[in-house]
Amino acid sequence: MTVRKAQAQVQAQAPSSPRRRAFRPRGGDWGVRLGAIAILLLVWEFLAPGWNPLIIRPPSAIARAFVELVENGELQTALVISLRAFSAGLAIAVVIGVLLGIVTGRWRFAYNALDPLVSALYSVPSVALIPLIGFIFKFQGDAPRVAAVALFCVFPVLINTQQGVRNVDRGLLEVAHAFNTSERRLWTDVIIPSSLPFMLAGIRLSIGRGLIGMIVAEFFIGLVGLGYLIIQYGNVFRIDRMFVPVIVVAALGIVFMGLVQWLEGRVAPWLRREQ
Amino acid sequence: MSGERIVVEAAKKHYGAIPVFEALDLAVRDGETVCILGPSGCGKTTLLRTMHGLVQLDGGRILVDGTAVTGPRRNVAMVFQHFGLMPWKRARDNVAYGVELAGLPQRTIAERVDRYIALVGLRGFERHYPYQLSGGMQQRVGLARALALEPNVLLMDEPFGSLDALTREVLQDELLRIYQRGHIERDGRGTPPAMVFITHSIEESIALGDRIVVLSERPAHVREILSVDIPRPRTVASVIAHPRFVELRDRCWRLLRERAAA
């Protein structure tokens, strides 16, 4: 029994190892990662004092600035504002992107109707639309920043979902018809699960874009949040404090990526073979 | 009923200008296994799909249990060369797929699924995803999914065609064992369903078939129908050891070669 299981696993892994095998996670991986970061920080720390403090400050100064910004509460306030706009924008983008992706992936009419618009909007650098969004939402409250994040996030989700829906295995579609599937069961049994990995990949791509959208919108529209902290301390040459929100944004990216990966393991456990 | 489960009458199918088959006639009796033998691309897979209504005929008709086929039905089940398992469903849920869609009561579904998982030797693998199963085990899932419908007709589309030689032989033996009277519940009579088995392996068609239909080159017509007079219960080994085996194989071989040389 256990031998048979082991055999089954060996066979299952076989297809994933043609020539260039992806790195498999190993125990020592994290040691190397943390070590590389530590060395970078050490070199930075020792070289920084030789430079103009208006341009570069050592990590220890940034750490001190971090503590200051936490103690006076500026960082938390900014983080809450940014996070609120980012999560709302991402959520809206996922809902719209998945829905439009499904509709345009499945029905030729919808595809032809929306594709020119999607292609055009996707080709325009989203940054160029930020002032327009500001005007549309009258620069009031969270709305323009939420909209900016949603604009930055929606295309990867939409286009990936569309690809996923279009790439459903024809063999499986035939199986579903052979077993007399209903239209509803066709979606729940075949189309949705088979495009799920594409949707999740789209969401992962959109996180990086969404953070850009969030910061840029804060630069130009809101003058609040982490983006405004960066501008504010950049203007007064407090490079140490300016770096704090930058690092927090990087951390946000890592956290959200991890969240999506965790979600993937929960909703699509059959994909584990690829990791 | 005359005992004929499937009747193909003057069936005609074209793909664009290319004729796949024209005026094809064939009958499959209840409980009988008919192997359809022919080289790749001769239209045998298309023929099987028209029997299930997945592909529509351009002329003639196909009757299953006296009714013309227009689309997939519950009393016909299919096993695919590519297995056709849902990667996101565990083995058990894949087996249950067909009976669930058939809308049977939950209790019947559970009973059927248990029964056919046991029959094809999948016990202990119910919670495995397809990727955790070998090719042979995956096709056992495909077979159980079809059998669980307890269909009148079982359509097999080169089901062992993508397996290695050894696994293929093991599954041929399994299929012969399962097909012995009494293993498959049907109308309380225990007769196995009529089976149409597509293959391009001569040995496989002799081992499994009661009759072998040798198709000609495209446009396909029935070149000859051979009766496999090797008694059941059979195993692959017992068939190969049988004196009729070599004669039948030579006959099939000659029929296939004749056409190729022409």
Interface residues (C-beta under 8 A of the other chain):
Chain A: M1 K5 Q7 A8 Q9 Q11 A12 G171 L172 E174 V175 H177 A178 F179 N180 T181 S182 R185 D189 V190 P193 S194 L196 A268 P269 W270 R273
Chain B: H52 L54 P72 R73 R74 A77 M78 F80 H82 G84 M86 P87 W88 K89 Y97 G98 L101 A102 G124 H128 Y129 P130 Y131 Q132 L133 S134 G135 M137 R145
